[in-house]
Amino acid sequence: MSNPRMATLRSWAPTIATLAIVAIVLIALAMLGGRTLPERQGPPIEQLAVERTELTPGFIALTVRNTGPDPVQVAQAFVNDAYVDLTGGEQPIER
């Protein structure tokens, strides 16, 4: 006669083994950190979100936030189909 407790344990054994393997893999990834991921190839991703706009005669002030993964430096501004002078774009905007 078969023991019902052993039958239950045998039915759960594959699930327990799978969870143990997943746990081991997650622990290994946590210990290795970002070294397992390759470096991103290609051009930088430049994404700026305009948070605030202030309009005064002859002057436009923008507050921007970098929403991309890479630092962004604002070098030019394009308003009404023309490049305009800008100030405040000397330092890169970090993420």
PDB file of N, CA, C and O in Angstrom:
ATOM      1  N   MET A   1       0.829  -1.161   0.000  1.00  0.00           N
ATOM      2  CA  MET A   1       0.000   0.000   0.000  1.00  0.00           C
ATOM      3  C   MET A   1       0.891   1.249   0.000  1.00  0.00           C
ATOM      4  O   MET A   1       1.918   1.290   0.679  1.00  0.00           O
ATOM      5  N   SER A   2       0.495   2.237  -0.750  1.00  0.00           N
ATOM      6  CA  SER A   2       1.287   3.448  -0.903  1.00  0.00           C
ATOM      7  C   SER A   2       0.920   4.475   0.168  1.00  0.00           C
ATOM      8  O   SER A   2      -0.239   4.593   0.566  1.00  0.00           O
ATOM      9  N   ASN A   3       1.904   5.190   0.611  1.00  0.00           N
ATOM     10  CA  ASN A   3       1.717   6.212   1.640  1.00  0.00           C
ATOM     11  C   ASN A   3       1.179   7.481   0.976  1.00  0.00           C
ATOM     12  O   ASN A   3       1.821   7.989   0.057  1.00  0.00           O
ATOM     13  N   PRO A   4       0.023   8.018   1.403  1.00  0.00           N
ATOM     14  CA  PRO A   4      -0.521   9.222   0.764  1.00  0.00           C
ATOM     15  C   PRO A   4       0.382  10.442   0.938  1.00  0.00           C
ATOM     16  O   PRO A   4       0.398  11.332   0.088  1.00  0.00           O
ATOM     17  N   ARG A   5       1.118  10.482   2.017  1.00  0.00           N
ATOM     18  CA  ARG A   5       2.027  11.606   2.242  1.00  0.00           C
ATOM     19  C   ARG A   5       3.158  11.601   1.217  1.00  0.00           C
ATOM     20  O   ARG A   5       3.542  12.662   0.726  1.00  0.00           O
ATOM     21  N   MET A   6       3.694  10.437   0.888  1.00  0.00           N
ATOM     22  CA  MET A   6       4.753  10.325  -0.121  1.00  0.00           C
ATOM     23  C   MET A   6       4.230  10.684  -1.511  1.00  0.00           C
ATOM     24  O   MET A   6       4.943  11.288  -2.312  1.00  0.00           O
ATOM     25  N   ALA A   7       2.992  10.313  -1.789  1.00  0.00           N
ATOM     26  CA  ALA A   7       2.385  10.641  -3.089  1.00  0.00           C
ATOM     27  C   ALA A   7       2.244  12.146  -3.238  1.00  0.00           C
ATOM     28  O   ALA A   7       2.492  12.691  -4.314  1.00  0.00           O
ATOM     29  N   THR A   8       1.852  12.814  -2.178  1.00  0.00           N
ATOM     30  CA  THR A   8       1.727  14.270  -2.219  1.00  0.00           C
ATOM     31  C   THR A   8       3.090  14.919  -2.416  1.00  0.00           C
ATOM     32  O   THR A   8       3.230  15.865  -3.192  1.00  0.00           O
ATOM     33  N   LEU A   9       4.092  14.407  -1.710  1.00  0.00           N
ATOM     34  CA  LEU A   9       5.445  14.949  -1.846  1.00  0.00           C
ATOM     35  C   LEU A   9       5.970  14.746  -3.260  1.00  0.00           C
ATOM     36  O   LEU A   9       6.614  15.637  -3.813  1.00  0.00           O
ATOM     37  N   ARG A  10       5.704  13.594  -3.846  1.00  0.00           N
ATOM     38  CA  ARG A  10       6.147  13.325  -5.231  1.00  0.00           C
ATOM     39  C   ARG A  10       5.455  14.263  -6.224  1.00  0.00           C
ATOM     40  O   ARG A  10       6.059  14.659  -7.220  1.00  0.00           O
ATOM     41  N   SER A  11       4.223  14.612  -5.967  1.00  0.00           N
ATOM     42  CA  SER A  11       3.518  15.508  -6.894  1.00  0.00           C
ATOM     43  C   SER A  11       4.038  16.937  -6.792  1.00  0.00           C
ATOM     44  O   SER A  11       3.984  17.683  -7.770  1.00  0.00           O
ATOM     45  N   TRP A  12       4.542  17.329  -5.620  1.00  0.00           N
ATOM     46  CA  TRP A  12       5.070  18.670  -5.427  1.00  0.00           C
ATOM     47  C   TRP A  12       6.555  18.787  -5.763  1.00  0.00           C
ATOM     48  O   TRP A  12       7.062  19.902  -5.889  1.00  0.00           O
ATOM     49  N   ALA A  13       7.254  17.685  -5.909  1.00  0.00           N
ATOM     50  CA  ALA A  13       8.699  17.705  -6.129  1.00  0.00           C
ATOM     51  C   ALA A  13       9.108  18.509  -7.363  1.00  0.00           C
ATOM     52  O   ALA A  13      10.037  19.309  -7.260  1.00  0.00           O
ATOM     53  N   PRO A  14       8.460  18.343  -8.542  1.00  0.00           N
ATOM     54  CA  PRO A  14       8.873  19.159  -9.705  1.00  0.00           C
ATOM     55  C   PRO A  14       8.696  20.661  -9.480  1.00  0.00           C
ATOM     56  O   PRO A  14       9.516  21.461  -9.929  1.00  0.00           O
ATOM     57  N   THR A  15       7.630  21.038  -8.788  1.00  0.00           N
ATOM     58  CA  THR A  15       7.387  22.453  -8.518  1.00  0.00           C
ATOM     59  C   THR A  15       8.452  23.016  -7.579  1.00  0.00           C
ATOM     60  O   THR A  15       8.960  24.114  -7.804  1.00  0.00           O
ATOM     61  N   ILE A  16       8.783  22.285  -6.553  1.00  0.00           N
ATOM     62  CA  ILE A  16       9.803  22.721  -5.603  1.00  0.00           C
ATOM     63  C   ILE A  16      11.165  22.817  -6.285  1.00  0.00           C
ATOM     64  O   ILE A  16      11.922  23.755  -6.036  1.00  0.00           O
ATOM     65  N   ALA A  17      11.479  21.840  -7.150  1.00  0.00           N
ATOM     66  CA  ALA A  17      12.755  21.869  -7.864  1.00  0.00           C
ATOM     67  C   ALA A  17      12.830  23.076  -8.802  1.00  0.00           C
ATOM     68  O   ALA A  17      13.870  23.729  -8.891  1.00  0.00           O
ATOM     69  N   THR A  18      11.737  23.372  -9.498  1.00  0.00           N
ATOM     70  CA  THR A  18      11.705  24.524 -10.402  1.00  0.00           C
ATOM     71  C   THR A  18      11.897  25.827  -9.627  1.00  0.00           C
ATOM     72  O   THR A  18      12.663  26.694 -10.048  1.00  0.00           O
ATOM     73  N   LEU A  19      11.205  25.966  -8.501  1.00  0.00           N
ATOM     74  CA  LEU A  19      11.361  27.174  -7.690  1.00  0.00           C
ATOM     75  C   LEU A  19      12.774  27.314  -7.159  1.00  0.00           C
ATOM     76  O   LEU A  19      13.292  28.428  -7.079  1.00  0.00           O
ATOM     77  N   ALA A  20      13.411  26.204  -6.793  1.00  0.00           N
ATOM     78  CA  ALA A  20      14.789  26.253  -6.309  1.00  0.00           C
ATOM     79  C   ALA A  20      15.735  26.717  -7.416  1.00  0.00           C
ATOM     80  O   ALA A  20      16.636  27.517  -7.165  1.00  0.00           O
ATOM     81  N   ILE A  21      15.538  26.225  -8.628  1.00  0.00           N
ATOM     82  CA  ILE A  21      16.388  26.631  -9.759  1.00  0.00           C
ATOM     83  C   ILE A  21      16.200  28.118 -10.047  1.00  0.00           C
ATOM     84  O   ILE A  21      17.178  28.835 -10.262  1.00  0.00           O
ATOM     85  N   VAL A  22      14.955  28.587 -10.055  1.00  0.00           N
ATOM     86  CA  VAL A  22      14.689  30.010 -10.300  1.00  0.00           C
ATOM     87  C   VAL A  22      15.336  30.867  -9.213  1.00  0.00           C
ATOM     88  O   VAL A  22      15.914  31.912  -9.512  1.00  0.00           O
ATOM     89  N   ALA A  23      15.243  30.434  -7.960  1.00  0.00           N
ATOM     90  CA  ALA A  23      15.857  31.189  -6.865  1.00  0.00           C
ATOM     91  C   ALA A  23      17.366  31.255  -7.018  1.00  0.00           C
ATOM     92  O   ALA A  23      17.965  32.305  -6.784  1.00  0.00           O
ATOM     93  N   ILE A  24      17.990  30.149  -7.408  1.00  0.00           N
ATOM     94  CA  ILE A  24      19.442  30.128  -7.602  1.00  0.00           C
ATOM     95  C   ILE A  24      19.847  31.077  -8.720  1.00  0.00           C
ATOM     96  O   ILE A  24      20.831  31.805  -8.588  1.00  0.00           O
ATOM     97  N   VAL A  25      19.095  31.078  -9.822  1.00  0.00           N
ATOM     98  CA  VAL A  25      19.407  31.969 -10.948  1.00  0.00           C
ATOM     99  C   VAL A  25      19.248  33.431 -10.532  1.00  0.00           C
ATOM    100  O   VAL A  25      20.090  34.261 -10.875  1.00  0.00           O
ATOM    101  N   LEU A  26      18.181  33.758  -9.799  1.00  0.00           N
ATOM    102  CA  LEU A  26      17.976  35.146  -9.357  1.00  0.00           C
ATOM    103  C   LEU A  26      19.064  35.603  -8.396  1.00  0.00           C
ATOM    104  O   LEU A  26      19.509  36.748  -8.466  1.00  0.00           O
ATOM    105  N   ILE A  27      19.489  34.734  -7.513  1.00  0.00           N
ATOM    106  CA  ILE A  27      20.576  35.080  -6.596  1.00  0.00           C
ATOM    107  C   ILE A  27      21.872  35.311  -7.368  1.00  0.00           C
ATOM    108  O   ILE A  27      22.620  36.241  -7.066  1.00  0.00           O
ATOM    109  N   ALA A  28      22.137  34.465  -8.365  1.00  0.00           N
ATOM    110  CA  ALA A  28      23.350  34.639  -9.175  1.00  0.00           C
ATOM    111  C   ALA A  28      23.310  35.962  -9.939  1.00  0.00           C
ATOM    112  O   ALA A  28      24.322  36.659 -10.009  1.00  0.00           O
ATOM    113  N   LEU A  29      22.162  36.319 -10.509  1.00  0.00           N
ATOM    114  CA  LEU A  29      22.044  37.601 -11.224  1.00  0.00           C
ATOM    115  C   LEU A  29      22.213  38.778 -10.270  1.00  0.00           C
ATOM    116  O   LEU A  29      22.829  39.782 -10.628  1.00  0.00           O
ATOM    117  N   ALA A  30      21.676  38.663  -9.068  1.00  0.00           N
ATOM    118  CA  ALA A  30      21.818  39.754  -8.094  1.00  0.00           C
ATOM    119  C   ALA A  30      23.279  39.936  -7.685  1.00  0.00           C
ATOM    120  O   ALA A  30      23.729  41.061  -7.469  1.00  0.00           O
ATOM    121  N   MET A  31      24.009  38.846  -7.580  1.00  0.00           N
ATOM    122  CA  MET A  31      25.412  38.944  -7.166  1.00  0.00           C
ATOM    123  C   MET A  31      26.289  39.480  -8.296  1.00  0.00           C
ATOM    124  O   MET A  31      27.245  40.213  -8.043  1.00  0.00           O
ATOM    125  N   LEU A  32      25.972  39.119  -9.536  1.00  0.00           N
ATOM    126  CA  LEU A  32      26.774  39.587 -10.664  1.00  0.00           C
ATOM    127  C   LEU A  32      26.403  41.015 -11.050  1.00  0.00           C
ATOM    128  O   LEU A  32      27.211  41.723 -11.651  1.00  0.00           O
ATOM    129  N   GLY A  33      25.215  41.436 -10.717  1.00  0.00           N
ATOM    130  CA  GLY A  33      24.774  42.803 -10.987  1.00  0.00           C
ATOM    131  C   GLY A  33      24.648  43.092 -12.473  1.00  0.00           C
ATOM    132  O   GLY A  33      24.253  42.230 -13.258  1.00  0.00           O
ATOM    133  N   GLY A  34      24.989  44.320 -12.844  1.00  0.00           N
ATOM    134  CA  GLY A  34      24.859  44.770 -14.227  1.00  0.00           C
ATOM    135  C   GLY A  34      25.917  44.224 -15.161  1.00  0.00           C
ATOM    136  O   GLY A  34      25.858  44.463 -16.367  1.00  0.00           O
ATOM    137  N   ARG A  35      26.883  43.495 -14.629  1.00  0.00           N
ATOM    138  CA  ARG A  35      27.941  42.974 -15.491  1.00  0.00           C
ATOM    139  C   ARG A  35      27.424  41.935 -16.474  1.00  0.00           C
ATOM    140  O   ARG A  35      28.108  41.620 -17.448  1.00  0.00           O
ATOM    141  N   THR A  36      26.231  41.395 -16.242  1.00  0.00           N
ATOM    142  CA  THR A  36      25.676  40.396 -17.142  1.00  0.00           C
ATOM    143  C   THR A  36      25.024  41.026 -18.367  1.00  0.00           C
ATOM    144  O   THR A  36      24.791  40.344 -19.364  1.00  0.00           O
ATOM    145  N   LEU A  37      24.729  42.321 -18.301  1.00  0.00           N
ATOM    146  CA  LEU A  37      24.083  43.006 -19.417  1.00  0.00           C
ATOM    147  C   LEU A  37      25.128  43.619 -20.333  1.00  0.00           C
ATOM    148  O   LEU A  37      26.110  44.188 -19.857  1.00  0.00           O
ATOM    149  N   PRO A  38      24.927  43.509 -21.660  1.00  0.00           N
ATOM    150  CA  PRO A  38      25.890  44.131 -22.574  1.00  0.00           C
ATOM    151  C   PRO A  38      25.726  45.643 -22.590  1.00  0.00           C
ATOM    152  O   PRO A  38      24.670  46.168 -22.237  1.00  0.00           O
ATOM    153  N   GLU A  39      26.777  46.334 -23.002  1.00  0.00           N
ATOM    154  CA  GLU A  39      26.713  47.786 -23.138  1.00  0.00           C
ATOM    155  C   GLU A  39      25.755  48.137 -24.269  1.00  0.00           C
ATOM    156  O   GLU A  39      25.697  47.451 -25.289  1.00  0.00           O
ATOM    157  N   ARG A  40      25.009  49.215 -24.071  1.00  0.00           N
ATOM    158  CA  ARG A  40      24.074  49.641 -25.108  1.00  0.00           C
ATOM    159  C   ARG A  40      24.855  50.197 -26.285  1.00  0.00           C
ATOM    160  O   ARG A  40      25.751  51.022 -26.105  1.00  0.00           O
ATOM    161  N   GLN A  41      24.528  49.759 -27.467  1.00  0.00           N
ATOM    162  CA  GLN A  41      25.177  50.206 -28.695  1.00  0.00           C
ATOM    163  C   GLN A  41      24.299  51.251 -29.380  1.00  0.00           C
ATOM    164  O   GLN A  41      23.089  51.298 -29.155  1.00  0.00           O
ATOM    165  N   GLY A  42      24.903  52.072 -30.203  1.00  0.00           N
ATOM    166  CA  GLY A  42      24.135  53.016 -31.000  1.00  0.00           C
ATOM    167  C   GLY A  42      24.208  54.428 -30.471  1.00  0.00           C
ATOM    168  O   GLY A  42      24.909  54.705 -29.498  1.00  0.00           O
ATOM    169  N   PRO A  43      23.474  55.329 -31.124  1.00  0.00           N
ATOM    170  CA  PRO A  43      23.512  56.742 -30.728  1.00  0.00           C
ATOM    171  C   PRO A  43      22.803  56.948 -29.386  1.00  0.00           C
ATOM    172  O   PRO A  43      21.975  56.130 -28.985  1.00  0.00           O
ATOM    173  N   PRO A  44      23.134  58.045 -28.695  1.00  0.00           N
ATOM    174  CA  PRO A  44      22.466  58.313 -27.418  1.00  0.00           C
ATOM    175  C   PRO A  44      20.984  58.607 -27.632  1.00  0.00           C
ATOM    176  O   PRO A  44      20.577  59.110 -28.679  1.00  0.00           O
ATOM    177  N   ILE A  45      20.203  58.287 -26.630  1.00  0.00           N
ATOM    178  CA  ILE A  45      18.765  58.554 -26.680  1.00  0.00           C
ATOM    179  C   ILE A  45      18.538  59.899 -26.008  1.00  0.00           C
ATOM    180  O   ILE A  45      18.817  60.067 -24.820  1.00  0.00           O
ATOM    181  N   GLU A  46      18.035  60.845 -26.772  1.00  0.00           N
ATOM    182  CA  GLU A  46      17.834  62.207 -26.268  1.00  0.00           C
ATOM    183  C   GLU A  46      16.347  62.466 -26.135  1.00  0.00           C
ATOM    184  O   GLU A  46      15.634  62.559 -27.134  1.00  0.00           O
ATOM    185  N   GLN A  47      15.881  62.582 -24.906  1.00  0.00           N
ATOM    186  CA  GLN A  47      14.469  62.855 -24.658  1.00  0.00           C
ATOM    187  C   GLN A  47      14.361  63.925 -23.586  1.00  0.00           C
ATOM    188  O   GLN A  47      14.834  63.745 -22.464  1.00  0.00           O
ATOM    189  N   LEU A  48      13.743  65.024 -23.933  1.00  0.00           N
ATOM    190  CA  LEU A  48      13.503  66.100 -22.971  1.00  0.00           C
ATOM    191  C   LEU A  48      12.004  66.321 -22.855  1.00  0.00           C
ATOM    192  O   LEU A  48      11.287  66.305 -23.855  1.00  0.00           O
ATOM    193  N   ALA A  49      11.539  66.526 -21.642  1.00  0.00           N
ATOM    194  CA  ALA A  49      10.141  66.858 -21.397  1.00  0.00           C
ATOM    195  C   ALA A  49      10.089  68.289 -20.891  1.00  0.00           C
ATOM    196  O   ALA A  49      10.806  68.652 -19.959  1.00  0.00           O
ATOM    197  N   VAL A  50       9.245  69.094 -21.502  1.00  0.00           N
ATOM    198  CA  VAL A  50       9.082  70.485 -21.071  1.00  0.00           C
ATOM    199  C   VAL A  50       8.147  70.492 -19.870  1.00  0.00           C
ATOM    200  O   VAL A  50       6.979  70.121 -19.986  1.00  0.00           O
ATOM    201  N   GLU A  51       8.654  70.909 -18.726  1.00  0.00           N
ATOM    202  CA  GLU A  51       7.882  70.921 -17.480  1.00  0.00           C
ATOM    203  C   GLU A  51       7.113  72.234 -17.303  1.00  0.00           C
ATOM    204  O   GLU A  51       5.992  72.244 -16.795  1.00  0.00           O
ATOM    205  N   ARG A  52       7.735  73.344 -17.732  1.00  0.00           N
ATOM    206  CA  ARG A  52       7.115  74.652 -17.523  1.00  0.00           C
ATOM    207  C   ARG A  52       7.552  75.602 -18.624  1.00  0.00           C
ATOM    208  O   ARG A  52       8.701  75.571 -19.064  1.00  0.00           O
ATOM    209  N   THR A  53       6.633  76.444 -19.066  1.00  0.00           N
ATOM    210  CA  THR A  53       6.924  77.445 -20.081  1.00  0.00           C
ATOM    211  C   THR A  53       6.482  78.812 -19.568  1.00  0.00           C
ATOM    212  O   THR A  53       5.342  78.988 -19.137  1.00  0.00           O
ATOM    213  N   GLU A  54       7.403  79.778 -19.620  1.00  0.00           N
ATOM    214  CA  GLU A  54       7.084  81.159 -19.232  1.00  0.00           C
ATOM    215  C   GLU A  54       7.319  82.054 -20.443  1.00  0.00           C
ATOM    216  O   GLU A  54       8.411  82.069 -21.010  1.00  0.00           O
ATOM    217  N   LEU A  55       6.300  82.790 -20.833  1.00  0.00           N
ATOM    218  CA  LEU A  55       6.387  83.696 -21.977  1.00  0.00           C
ATOM    219  C   LEU A  55       6.334  85.141 -21.500  1.00  0.00           C
ATOM    220  O   LEU A  55       5.404  85.550 -20.806  1.00  0.00           O
ATOM    221  N   THR A  56       7.345  85.899 -21.884  1.00  0.00           N
ATOM    222  CA  THR A  56       7.363  87.340 -21.648  1.00  0.00           C
ATOM    223  C   THR A  56       7.770  87.981 -22.973  1.00  0.00           C
ATOM    224  O   THR A  56       8.326  87.290 -23.827  1.00  0.00           O
ATOM    225  N   PRO A  57       7.518  89.258 -23.177  1.00  0.00           N
ATOM    226  CA  PRO A  57       7.869  89.876 -24.458  1.00  0.00           C
ATOM    227  C   PRO A  57       9.356  89.699 -24.792  1.00  0.00           C
ATOM    228  O   PRO A  57      10.226  90.142 -24.043  1.00  0.00           O
ATOM    229  N   GLY A  58       9.629  89.054 -25.912  1.00  0.00           N
ATOM    230  CA  GLY A  58      10.995  88.852 -26.378  1.00  0.00           C
ATOM    231  C   GLY A  58      11.759  87.761 -25.643  1.00  0.00           C
ATOM    232  O   GLY A  58      12.970  87.631 -25.822  1.00  0.00           O
ATOM    233  N   PHE A  59      11.066  86.966 -24.809  1.00  0.00           N
ATOM    234  CA  PHE A  59      11.769  86.006 -23.976  1.00  0.00           C
ATOM    235  C   PHE A  59      10.886  84.781 -23.737  1.00  0.00           C
ATOM    236  O   PHE A  59       9.706  84.921 -23.415  1.00  0.00           O
ATOM    237  N   ILE A  60      11.443  83.599 -23.892  1.00  0.00           N
ATOM    238  CA  ILE A  60      10.756  82.340 -23.587  1.00  0.00           C
ATOM    239  C   ILE A  60      11.641  81.571 -22.612  1.00  0.00           C
ATOM    240  O   ILE A  60      12.801  81.293 -22.916  1.00  0.00           O
ATOM    241  N   ALA A  61      11.111  81.229 -21.459  1.00  0.00           N
ATOM    242  CA  ALA A  61      11.859  80.448 -20.463  1.00  0.00           C
ATOM    243  C   ALA A  61      11.225  79.070 -20.356  1.00  0.00           C
ATOM    244  O   ALA A  61      10.026  78.944 -20.103  1.00  0.00           O
ATOM    245  N   LEU A  62      12.039  78.037 -20.550  1.00  0.00           N
ATOM    246  CA  LEU A  62      11.558  76.665 -20.458  1.00  0.00           C
ATOM    247  C   LEU A  62      12.253  75.949 -19.309  1.00  0.00           C
ATOM    248  O   LEU A  62      13.457  76.106 -19.102  1.00  0.00           O
ATOM    249  N   THR A  63      11.498  75.176 -18.579  1.00  0.00           N
ATOM    250  CA  THR A  63      12.054  74.267 -17.586  1.00  0.00           C
ATOM    251  C   THR A  63      11.897  72.871 -18.167  1.00  0.00           C
ATOM    252  O   THR A  63      10.783  72.413 -18.421  1.00  0.00           O
ATOM    253  N   VAL A  64      13.033  72.198 -18.375  1.00  0.00           N
ATOM    254  CA  VAL A  64      12.998  70.883 -19.020  1.00  0.00           C
ATOM    255  C   VAL A  64      13.541  69.821 -18.073  1.00  0.00           C
ATOM    256  O   VAL A  64      14.302  70.108 -17.149  1.00  0.00           O
ATOM    257  N   ARG A  65      13.120  68.576 -18.333  1.00  0.00           N
ATOM    258  CA  ARG A  65      13.580  67.423 -17.558  1.00  0.00           C
ATOM    259  C   ARG A  65      14.028  66.355 -18.540  1.00  0.00           C
ATOM    260  O   ARG A  65      13.342  66.090 -19.527  1.00  0.00           O
ATOM    261  N   ASN A  66      15.164  65.745 -18.278  1.00  0.00           N
ATOM    262  CA  ASN A  66      15.687  64.684 -19.121  1.00  0.00           C
ATOM    263  C   ASN A  66      14.962  63.388 -18.773  1.00  0.00           C
ATOM    264  O   ASN A  66      15.112  62.875 -17.665  1.00  0.00           O
ATOM    265  N   THR A  67      14.181  62.857 -19.706  1.00  0.00           N
ATOM    266  CA  THR A  67      13.450  61.615 -19.473  1.00  0.00           C
ATOM    267  C   THR A  67      14.123  60.426 -20.141  1.00  0.00           C
ATOM    268  O   THR A  67      13.618  59.307 -20.058  1.00  0.00           O
ATOM    269  N   GLY A  68      15.247  60.651 -20.799  1.00  0.00           N
ATOM    270  CA  GLY A  68      15.977  59.569 -21.452  1.00  0.00           C
ATOM    271  C   GLY A  68      17.052  59.003 -20.546  1.00  0.00           C
ATOM    272  O   GLY A  68      17.295  59.539 -19.465  1.00  0.00           O
ATOM    273  N   PRO A  69      17.703  57.920 -20.973  1.00  0.00           N
ATOM    274  CA  PRO A  69      18.724  57.283 -20.141  1.00  0.00           C
ATOM    275  C   PRO A  69      20.084  57.961 -20.184  1.00  0.00           C
ATOM    276  O   PRO A  69      20.923  57.697 -19.322  1.00  0.00           O
ATOM    277  N   ASP A  70      20.327  58.829 -21.163  1.00  0.00           N
ATOM    278  CA  ASP A  70      21.639  59.439 -21.346  1.00  0.00           C
ATOM    279  C   ASP A  70      21.606  60.925 -20.985  1.00  0.00           C
ATOM    280  O   ASP A  70      20.560  61.564 -21.095  1.00  0.00           O
ATOM    281  N   PRO A  71      22.758  61.488 -20.551  1.00  0.00           N
ATOM    282  CA  PRO A  71      22.825  62.935 -20.335  1.00  0.00           C
ATOM    283  C   PRO A  71      22.588  63.681 -21.649  1.00  0.00           C
ATOM    284  O   PRO A  71      23.002  63.222 -22.714  1.00  0.00           O
ATOM    285  N   VAL A  72      21.925  64.820 -21.568  1.00  0.00           N
ATOM    286  CA  VAL A  72      21.596  65.608 -22.763  1.00  0.00           C
ATOM    287  C   VAL A  72      22.086  67.029 -22.552  1.00  0.00           C
ATOM    288  O   VAL A  72      21.898  67.612 -21.485  1.00  0.00           O
ATOM    289  N   GLN A  73      22.718  67.582 -23.586  1.00  0.00           N
ATOM    290  CA  GLN A  73      23.124  68.977 -23.557  1.00  0.00           C
ATOM    291  C   GLN A  73      22.369  69.705 -24.652  1.00  0.00           C
ATOM    292  O   GLN A  73      22.414  69.301 -25.813  1.00  0.00           O
ATOM    293  N   VAL A  74      21.682  70.767 -24.296  1.00  0.00           N
ATOM    294  CA  VAL A  74      20.909  71.546 -25.257  1.00  0.00           C
ATOM    295  C   VAL A  74      21.870  72.499 -25.956  1.00  0.00           C
ATOM    296  O   VAL A  74      22.458  73.376 -25.324  1.00  0.00           O
ATOM    297  N   ALA A  75      22.026  72.320 -27.270  1.00  0.00           N
ATOM    298  CA  ALA A  75      22.960  73.145 -28.023  1.00  0.00           C
ATOM    299  C   ALA A  75      22.245  74.127 -28.945  1.00  0.00           C
ATOM    300  O   ALA A  75      22.802  75.167 -29.295  1.00  0.00           O
ATOM    301  N   GLN A  76      21.006  73.802 -29.342  1.00  0.00           N
ATOM    302  CA  GLN A  76      20.279  74.662 -30.262  1.00  0.00           C
ATOM    303  C   GLN A  76      18.806  74.683 -29.880  1.00  0.00           C
ATOM    304  O   GLN A  76      18.294  73.753 -29.258  1.00  0.00           O
ATOM    305  N   ALA A  77      18.140  75.763 -30.265  1.00  0.00           N
ATOM    306  CA  ALA A  77      16.690  75.864 -30.098  1.00  0.00           C
ATOM    307  C   ALA A  77      16.102  76.312 -31.428  1.00  0.00           C
ATOM    308  O   ALA A  77      16.659  77.179 -32.101  1.00  0.00           O
ATOM    309  N   PHE A  78      14.984  75.724 -31.800  1.00  0.00           N
ATOM    310  CA  PHE A  78      14.335  75.982 -33.077  1.00  0.00           C
ATOM    311  C   PHE A  78      12.941  76.525 -32.783  1.00  0.00           C
ATOM    312  O   PHE A  78      12.084  75.793 -32.288  1.00  0.00           O
ATOM    313  N   VAL A  79      12.704  77.814 -33.087  1.00  0.00           N
ATOM    314  CA  VAL A  79      11.424  78.462 -32.827  1.00  0.00           C
ATOM    315  C   VAL A  79      10.945  79.125 -34.107  1.00  0.00           C
ATOM    316  O   VAL A  79      11.685  79.890 -34.725  1.00  0.00           O
ATOM    317  N   ASN A  80       9.715  78.839 -34.511  1.00  0.00           N
ATOM    318  CA  ASN A  80       9.112  79.429 -35.720  1.00  0.00           C
ATOM    319  C   ASN A  80      10.025  79.285 -36.932  1.00  0.00           C
ATOM    320  O   ASN A  80      10.278  80.262 -37.637  1.00  0.00           O
ATOM    321  N   ASP A  81      10.513  78.093 -37.177  1.00  0.00           N
ATOM    322  CA  ASP A  81      11.335  77.752 -38.348  1.00  0.00           C
ATOM    323  C   ASP A  81      12.672  78.491 -38.388  1.00  0.00           C
ATOM    324  O   ASP A  81      13.225  78.703 -39.467  1.00  0.00           O
ATOM    325  N   ALA A  82      13.192  78.880 -37.243  1.00  0.00           N
ATOM    326  CA  ALA A  82      14.493  79.550 -37.197  1.00  0.00           C
ATOM    327  C   ALA A  82      15.218  79.168 -35.909  1.00  0.00           C
ATOM    328  O   ALA A  82      14.601  78.966 -34.864  1.00  0.00           O
ATOM    329  N   TYR A  83      16.545  79.075 -36.014  1.00  0.00           N
ATOM    330  CA  TYR A  83      17.361  78.846 -34.825  1.00  0.00           C
ATOM    331  C   TYR A  83      17.480  80.143 -34.048  1.00  0.00           C
ATOM    332  O   TYR A  83      17.676  81.208 -34.633  1.00  0.00           O
ATOM    333  N   VAL A  84      17.362  80.056 -32.736  1.00  0.00           N
ATOM    334  CA  VAL A  84      17.435  81.251 -31.898  1.00  0.00           C
ATOM    335  C   VAL A  84      18.532  81.068 -30.853  1.00  0.00           C
ATOM    336  O   VAL A  84      18.939  79.949 -30.542  1.00  0.00           O
ATOM    337  N   ASP A  85      19.004  82.207 -30.315  1.00  0.00           N
ATOM    338  CA  ASP A  85      20.016  82.162 -29.263  1.00  0.00           C
ATOM    339  C   ASP A  85      19.396  81.589 -27.992  1.00  0.00           C
ATOM    340  O   ASP A  85      18.213  81.784 -27.710  1.00  0.00           O
ATOM    341  N   LEU A  86      20.230  80.875 -27.232  1.00  0.00           N
ATOM    342  CA  LEU A  86      19.741  80.367 -25.959  1.00  0.00           C
ATOM    343  C   LEU A  86      20.823  80.469 -24.911  1.00  0.00           C
ATOM    344  O   LEU A  86      22.012  80.491 -25.230  1.00  0.00           O
ATOM    345  N   THR A  87      20.410  80.532 -23.663  1.00  0.00           N
ATOM    346  CA  THR A  87      21.338  80.533 -22.548  1.00  0.00           C
ATOM    347  C   THR A  87      20.918  79.411 -21.593  1.00  0.00           C
ATOM    348  O   THR A  87      19.755  79.009 -21.559  1.00  0.00           O
ATOM    349  N   GLY A  88      21.866  78.930 -20.839  1.00  0.00           N
ATOM    350  CA  GLY A  88      21.578  77.897 -19.854  1.00  0.00           C
ATOM    351  C   GLY A  88      21.825  76.484 -20.355  1.00  0.00           C
ATOM    352  O   GLY A  88      21.551  75.521 -19.638  1.00  0.00           O
ATOM    353  N   GLY A  89      22.332  76.342 -21.561  1.00  0.00           N
ATOM    354  CA  GLY A  89      22.566  75.000 -22.097  1.00  0.00           C
ATOM    355  C   GLY A  89      24.018  74.567 -22.030  1.00  0.00           C
ATOM    356  O   GLY A  89      24.436  73.688 -22.784  1.00  0.00           O
ATOM    357  N   GLU A  90      24.800  75.173 -21.134  1.00  0.00           N
ATOM    358  CA  GLU A  90      26.220  74.868 -21.076  1.00  0.00           C
ATOM    359  C   GLU A  90      26.505  73.511 -20.431  1.00  0.00           C
ATOM    360  O   GLU A  90      27.419  72.803 -20.854  1.00  0.00           O
ATOM    361  N   GLN A  91      25.731  73.149 -19.416  1.00  0.00           N
ATOM    362  CA  GLN A  91      25.971  71.908 -18.673  1.00  0.00           C
ATOM    363  C   GLN A  91      25.007  70.818 -19.148  1.00  0.00           C
ATOM    364  O   GLN A  91      23.841  71.103 -19.424  1.00  0.00           O
ATOM    365  N   PRO A  92      25.482  69.572 -19.243  1.00  0.00           N
ATOM    366  CA  PRO A  92      24.571  68.473 -19.610  1.00  0.00           C
ATOM    367  C   PRO A  92      23.504  68.268 -18.533  1.00  0.00           C
ATOM    368  O   PRO A  92      23.756  68.459 -17.343  1.00  0.00           O
ATOM    369  N   ILE A  93      22.335  67.884 -18.966  1.00  0.00           N
ATOM    370  CA  ILE A  93      21.228  67.583 -18.055  1.00  0.00           C
ATOM    371  C   ILE A  93      21.265  66.083 -17.805  1.00  0.00           C
ATOM    372  O   ILE A  93      21.064  65.289 -18.725  1.00  0.00           O
ATOM    373  N   GLU A  94      21.520  65.697 -16.564  1.00  0.00           N
ATOM    374  CA  GLU A  94      21.575  64.282 -16.223  1.00  0.00           C
ATOM    375  C   GLU A  94      20.173  63.712 -16.137  1.00  0.00           C
ATOM    376  O   GLU A  94      19.194  64.457 -16.101  1.00  0.00           O
ATOM    377  N   ARG A  95      20.077  62.422 -16.105  1.00  0.00           N
ATOM    378  CA  ARG A  95      18.783  61.765 -15.985  1.00  0.00           C
ATOM    379  C   ARG A  95      18.156  62.124 -14.673  1.00  0.00           C
ATOM    380  O   ARG A  95      17.052  61.670 -14.372  1.00  0.00           O
TER     381      ARG A  95
END
